[in-house]
Amino acid sequence: MAEREVWGTRIGFILAAVGSAVGLGNIWQFPFKTATFGGAAFLVVYLLAAVAIGLPAMLAEFVIGRRSNLNVVSAFRGLGYRKWRFVGIVGLVTGFWILSYYSVVGGWVIRYLFGSLTGAYFGDPAGYFGTISSGTITVVFQALFMAITVGIVAFGIEDGIEKATKVMVPSIVVLLAGLAVWAATLPGGGEGYRFFLSPDLSDITENWRDIVPFAVSQAFFSLSLGMGAMITYSSYLGADDNLGQDSLSIVAFNTFVGVLAGLVVFPLLFAQGVEPGEGGAGAVFISLAQAFSELPAGRLLGVVFFGVVLIAALSSAISLLEVVTSYVVDNYDVSRPVTASGLGLVLFLLGVPSALDIAVFTWFDAVAYGALLPLSVLLVLVFVGWVLADEALDELRKGTNGIPTLGSVWLWTVRVVVLVAVLGTLVLGVQGLAEDPGLLPPV
């Protein structure tokens, strides 16, 4: 077995973890979910969930990864709890499941990037999405996106993922910030700010059963929790890294980018009189395409925006592919390039049904949000809070240079508060899946 790789620098790890978090969850799903579930009301619940639930849960995943220095499945065996390997398997399956249809969205982004150059969607934005969102040509672009992802992961941790994300993440922030400044100059954009930033708390009290589970799952999705990514990435860390500081930096950076994306999307939509949330999974694509089609320099703006989205999509996709790649490389005598290529092919094949039928795509996404993500996070919390416990506290204290930590507070928060919140999210999510006949498995 080859010697296990490590991050070249601490900032490389932080940027890679941020890159995993700052993906389509922020720029595709976040505006779509925000528009669908009450605008600013959803934002409030999401922000609370990211800090109160996402941050402690991320620390739990970091503790498992660094203490074991192994992939998401083998980590539990390495820690001496072989019977708990099923927790890692659930995380690995969740990441695999998500990447299969995530790659389809990545293909959409590539199509929209080309469509911006040619103005292909200007005449009929909704019709354009209907044309490119499913079918044989969608499979082709899904394959292209997966091939790019495989190429990056095949180069390894320091030479592939770390170098790529050091360019990707700053690029995302700079381009989004520029777009946000430009969006602030649009006449009529103020309505977008009010929709996004002025919550009506009655929306939360009246619609909490819809808002809460999706907001919490959105926090998991956008922070790459429950997918094995953070356990895998932290397994390449050294003992001198401060996990508390790193996790806080990642959550803060990710949340900032999510809000920044909203400051681009909603002023742009309202300035053009476009109703946010229209179009289901294609809401952001349809709405923004319509806005770009009506703006001066719309082609250039479309290229910049969808270029940002493509970079963000790739930064997350490589983390999900690394989860399963790490497992194979750690346990079998197979080279990283061969492993990444083989797994990329399997993921491509699994995603083909989602590329051919938008109903299948919607079902995959609903199952991920309603069941797989909260279940995976819940199992990690149970393990860290009630099984690993003292070892988890010991791992958390490493790299703090004697600075007092709130380890005991964190542990009891994980054991009780966060655990109950995630369990409630899982119950509401499963109920939502069961009650919505539109989300039954396609046949």
C-alpha positions in Angstrom: 0.0 0.0 0.0 1.4 3.4 -0.9 2.2 5.9 1.8 -0.8 8.1 2.6 -0.7 11.7 1.4 -1.0 14.8 3.5 -1.9 18.4 2.9 1.1 20.5 1.9 -0.2 23.5 3.9 -2.9 24.3 6.5 -4.3 27.0 4.2 -4.5 24.3 1.5 -6.7 22.2 3.7 -8.9 25.1 4.6 -9.4 26.2 1.0 -10.0 22.6 -0.1 -12.7 22.2 2.7 -14.2 25.6 1.8 -14.1 24.5 -1.9 -16.0 21.4 -1.0 -18.6 23.4 0.9 -18.8 26.4 -1.5 -20.3 24.6 -4.4 -23.6 24.2 -6.2 -25.2 24.0 -2.7 -24.5 27.7 -2.3 -25.1 29.0 -5.9 -27.7 26.5 -7.2 -29.6 25.0 -4.3 -29.4 27.9 -1.8 -31.1 30.6 -3.9 -33.6 27.9 -5.1 -34.5 26.7 -1.6 -34.5 30.3 -0.2 -37.0 31.4 -2.9 -39.2 28.3 -2.5 -39.4 28.4 1.3 -40.1 32.0 2.3 -37.1 34.1 1.3 -35.5 35.8 4.3 -37.4 33.5 6.7 -35.5 30.5 5.2 -32.3 32.5 5.4 -32.7 33.0 9.2 -33.3 29.3 9.9 -30.5 28.4 7.6 -28.0 30.7 9.3 -29.0 29.4 12.7 -28.7 25.8 11.5 -25.2 26.4 10.0 -23.9 27.8 13.3 -25.8 25.9 15.9 -25.9 22.5 14.1 -23.4 22.6 11.2 -20.4 23.9 13.2 -20.6 21.2 16.0 -21.3 18.5 13.4 -18.3 19.6 11.3 -16.1 19.3 14.4 -17.4 15.8 15.0 -16.4 14.8 11.5 -13.0 16.4 11.8 -12.3 14.6 15.0 -13.0 11.2 13.4 -10.9 12.0 10.3 -7.8 13.3 12.0 -7.7 10.8 14.9 -8.0 7.9 12.5 -5.9 9.3 9.5 -8.1 7.0 7.4 -10.9 7.2 4.9 -14.5 7.5 5.9 -15.1 3.7 6.2 -11.8 2.5 7.6 -11.7 5.3 10.1 -14.0 3.5 12.5 -11.9 0.3 12.4 -8.8 2.3 12.9 -10.3 3.9 16.0 -11.1 0.5 17.4 -14.8 0.5 16.7 -15.1 -1.9 13.8 -18.8 -2.5 14.4 -19.4 1.2 13.7 -18.1 1.0 10.1 -21.7 1.1 8.9 -21.7 4.8 9.8 -18.8 5.4 7.3 -20.6 3.3 4.7 -23.7 5.5 5.0 -21.6 8.6 4.5 -19.8 7.1 1.5 -23.1 6.0 0.0 -24.6 9.5 0.6 -21.7 11.2 -1.2 -21.8 8.7 -4.0 -25.5 9.2 -4.4 -25.3 13.0 -4.4 -22.4 13.1 -6.9 -24.2 10.9 -9.4 -26.9 13.6 -10.0 -24.6 16.5 -9.0 -22.6 15.7 -12.1 -25.8 16.2 -14.2 -26.1 19.8 -12.8 -22.4 20.3 -13.6 -23.2 19.4 -17.2 -26.0 21.9 -17.2 -23.6 24.6 -16.1 -21.2 23.8 -18.9 -24.1 24.1 -21.4 -25.1 27.4 -20.0 -21.6 28.7 -20.1 -21.5 27.9 -23.9 -25.1 29.2 -24.2 -24.0 32.5 -22.7 -21.3 32.8 -25.3 -23.7 32.2 -28.2 -26.8 33.7 -26.7 -28.6 30.4 -27.3 -31.0 30.8 -24.4 -31.9 34.4 -25.0 -35.0 33.8 -27.1 -36.7 31.3 -24.8 -34.9 30.7 -21.4 -37.5 28.2 -20.1 -37.5 26.3 -23.4 -33.8 26.2 -23.4 -33.6 24.6 -20.0 -36.2 22.1 -21.1 -34.0 21.2 -24.0 -30.7 20.8 -22.2 -31.9 19.4 -18.8 -32.5 15.9 -20.0 -31.8 13.7 -23.0 -28.8 12.2 -24.8 -26.9 15.5 -25.1 -27.3 16.0 -21.3 -25.5 12.7 -20.8 -22.6 13.9 -23.0 -22.1 17.0 -20.9 -22.5 15.0 -17.7 -19.7 12.8 -18.9 -17.5 15.9 -19.7 -18.0 17.3 -16.2 -17.2 14.0 -14.6 -14.1 13.7 -16.7 -12.8 17.0 -15.5 -13.5 16.0 -11.9 -11.6 12.7 -12.4 -8.6 14.5 -13.9 -8.2 16.7 -10.8 -8.6 13.9 -8.3 -6.2 11.6 -10.2 -3.3 14.0 -9.5 -3.7 13.5 -5.8 -4.1 15.6 -2.7 -1.2 18.1 -2.9 -0.7 18.2 -6.6 -4.3 17.9 -7.6 -7.0 18.9 -5.1 -4.9 21.4 -3.1 -3.5 23.3 -6.1 -6.8 23.4 -7.9 -8.8 24.8 -4.9 -6.1 27.4 -4.2 -7.1 28.9 -7.5 -10.8 28.0 -7.5 -11.9 29.4 -4.1 -10.4 32.9 -4.4 -11.7 33.1 -7.9 -15.3 32.3 -6.7 -15.1 35.0 -4.0 -13.7 37.7 -6.3 -16.1 37.0 -9.1 -19.1 36.8 -6.9 -18.2 40.0 -5.0 -17.8 41.8 -8.4 -21.2 40.6 -9.5 -22.8 41.6 -6.2 -21.4 45.1 -6.5 -22.8 45.3 -10.0 -26.2 43.9 -9.0 -26.5 46.6 -6.3 -26.6 49.2 -9.1 -29.6 47.7 -10.9 -32.8 49.7 -10.8 -35.5 47.7 -8.9 -33.0 45.5 -7.2 -34.1 46.8 -3.8 -37.1 44.5 -3.8 -34.6 41.6 -4.1 -32.8 42.7 -1.0 -36.0 43.0 0.9 -37.1 39.5 -0.2 -33.7 38.1 0.8 -32.8 40.1 3.9 -36.1 41.3 5.6 -37.6 38.2 7.3 -41.3 37.9 8.2 -41.0 35.7 11.3 -44.6 34.7 10.9 -43.5 32.7 7.8 -41.4 30.6 10.1 -44.1 29.9 12.7 -46.7 29.2 10.1 -44.5 27.1 7.7 -41.9 25.6 10.1 -42.6 22.0 9.0 -41.5 22.9 5.5 -38.8 25.4 6.2 -36.9 23.7 9.1 -36.0 20.4 7.5 -35.0 21.9 4.2 -33.0 24.7 5.9 -31.1 22.2 8.2 -30.5 19.9 5.3 -29.3 22.8 3.2 -26.8 23.6 5.9 -25.5 20.0 5.7 -25.5 20.1 1.9 -23.7 23.4 1.6 -21.2 22.5 4.4 -20.5 19.1 2.8 -21.6 17.3 6.0 -22.9 13.7 6.0 -21.1 12.9 2.7 -17.8 11.6 4.1 -16.0 14.6 2.6 -15.0 16.4 5.8 -13.9 13.1 7.5 -11.8 12.3 4.4 -10.2 15.7 4.1 -9.4 16.0 7.8 -7.8 12.6 7.7 -4.9 14.2 5.8 -4.3 16.7 8.6 -1.4 16.9 11.1 -1.8 17.0 14.9 -0.8 20.6 15.1 -3.9 22.0 13.3 -6.5 23.7 15.5 -9.7 21.9 14.5 -11.9 24.5 16.3 -10.4 27.4 14.4 -10.4 25.6 11.1 -14.0 24.5 11.4 -15.1 28.0 12.4 -13.2 29.5 9.4 -14.8 27.1 7.0 -18.4 27.6 8.3 -18.0 31.4 8.3 -16.4 31.5 4.8 -19.1 29.1 3.4 -21.9 31.1 4.9 -20.5 34.3 3.6 -20.3 32.9 0.1 -23.9 31.6 0.3 -25.2 35.0 1.3 -23.0 36.7 -1.3 -24.6 34.5 -3.9 -28.0 35.6 -2.7 -26.9 39.2 -3.0 -26.2 38.5 -6.7 -29.2 36.4 -7.6 -32.2 38.1 -5.9 -31.5 41.8 -6.9 -30.8 40.5 -10.4 -34.1 38.6 -10.6 -36.3 41.4 -9.1 -34.6 44.1 -11.2 -35.9 42.1 -14.3 -39.3 41.3 -12.8 -38.6 37.6 -12.6 -40.4 35.6 -10.0 -37.8 33.7 -7.9 -38.3 30.0 -7.5 -40.0 29.4 -10.8 -38.9 26.3 -12.6 -38.1 23.7 -9.8 -34.6 22.3 -10.0 -33.9 24.7 -12.9 -35.2 27.8 -11.2 -31.8 29.5 -11.0 -30.9 28.6 -14.5 -34.2 29.7 -16.0 -34.6 32.9 -14.0 -31.0 34.1 -14.4 -31.0 33.2 -18.1 -34.1 35.3 -18.5 -32.4 38.2 -16.7 -29.2 37.9 -18.7 -31.2 37.9 -21.9 -32.7 41.3 -21.1 -29.6 43.0 -19.8 -27.0 45.0 -21.8 -23.8 42.9 -22.0 -25.9 39.9 -21.0 -23.6 37.5 -22.8 -20.6 38.6 -20.9 -22.4 38.6 -17.6 -23.7 35.1 -18.3 -20.2 33.9 -19.1 -18.8 35.3 -15.8 -21.7 34.1 -13.7 -21.8 30.5 -15.1 -18.0 30.4 -15.0 -18.2 31.0 -11.3 -20.9 28.3 -10.9 -18.7 25.9 -12.8 -15.7 26.5 -10.6 -17.9 26.1 -7.5 -19.4 22.9 -8.9 -16.0 21.3 -9.6 -14.6 22.3 -6.2 -17.4 20.3 -4.5 -17.4 17.4 -7.0 -13.7 16.7 -6.4 -14.3 16.4 -2.7 -17.1 13.9 -3.2 -15.1 11.8 -5.6 -12.1 11.9 -3.2 -14.3 10.2 -0.5 -14.6 7.0 -2.5 -11.2 7.3 -4.1 -9.5 7.5 -0.7 -11.3 4.4 0.5 -10.1 2.3 -2.5 -6.5 3.7 -2.4 -6.2 3.1 1.4 -7.5 -0.5 1.2 -6.5 -1.9 -2.1 -3.4 -2.0 -4.3 -4.8 0.2 -7.0 -3.2 3.4 -8.2 -5.0 6.7 -7.6 -5.5 7.5 -11.4 -7.0 4.1 -12.1 -9.2 4.3 -9.0 -10.5 7.8 -9.8 -11.2 6.8 -13.4 -13.0 3.6 -12.5 -15.1 5.3 -9.9 -15.8 8.2 -12.2 -17.2 5.8 -14.8 -19.5 4.1 -12.2 -20.7 7.5 -11.0 -21.4 8.5 -14.6 -23.5 5.4 -15.2 -25.4 5.9 -12.0 -26.2 9.5 -13.0 -27.4 8.6 -16.5 -31.0 8.0 -15.4 -31.0 11.5 -13.8 -29.6 13.0 -17.0 -32.3 11.3 -19.1 -35.3 12.1 -16.9 -35.8 15.2 -14.7 -38.2 13.3 -12.6 -35.5 10.8 -11.6 -33.2 13.7 -10.9 -35.8 15.3 -8.6 -36.3 12.1 -6.8 -32.5 11.6 -6.2 -32.3 15.1 -4.8 -35.3 14.7 -2.6 -34.0 11.5 -1.1 -30.6 13.1 -0.4 -32.2 16.1 1.4 -35.0 14.3 3.2 -33.3 11.2 4.4 -29.6 10.4 3.5 -28.0 13.7 4.7 -29.7 13.9 8.1 -29.3 10.2 8.7 -25.6 10.2 8.0 -25.0 13.3 10.2 -27.1 11.7 13.0 -25.1 8.6 13.0 -21.8 10.5 13.2 -23.2 12.6 16.1 -24.2 9.5 18.0 -20.8 7.9 17.5 -18.7 10.9 18.5 -21.0 12.1 21.3 -21.7 8.8 23.0 -19.0 6.3 21.9 -15.8 8.2 21.0 -16.5 10.8 23.7 -13.3 11.2 25.8 -11.1 10.4 22.8 -13.0 13.0 20.8 -12.2 15.6 23.5 -8.6 14.6 23.5 -8.4 15.0 19.7 -10.1 18.4 19.9 -7.5 19.7 22.3 -4.6 18.9 20.0 -3.1 21.9 18.2 -4.5 24.4 20.6 -1.1 25.2 22.2 -2.6 25.0 25.7 -5.4 27.5 24.9 -8.5 26.5 26.9 -11.3 25.1 24.7 -15.0 24.7 25.1 -14.6 20.9 24.5 -17.0 19.8 27.2 -19.6 22.3 26.1 -19.2 21.1 22.5 -19.5 17.4 23.5 -22.7 17.9 25.4 -24.1 20.1 22.6 -23.4 17.2 20.2 -24.8 14.6 22.6 -28.1 16.4 23.2 -28.9 19.6 21.4 -27.6 18.9 17.9 -28.5 15.2 18.1 -32.2 16.0 18.9 -32.3 18.7 16.2 -30.9 16.4 13.5 -33.2 13.6 14.6 -36.2 15.9 14.3 -35.0 17.0 10.9 -34.7 13.4 9.8 -38.3 12.6 11.0 -39.7 15.7 9.2 -37.8 14.9 6.1 -38.9 11.3 5.9 -42.5 12.4 6.6 -42.3 14.9 3.8 -41.0 12.2 1.4 -43.8 9.9 2.4 -46.5 12.5 2.1 -45.6 13.9 -1.3 -46.6 11.4 -4.0 -44.6 13.4 -6.5 -41.4 12.2 -4.8 -42.2 8.5 -5.1 -39.5 6.5 -6.9 -39.9 6.9 -10.7 -41.0 3.8 -12.6 
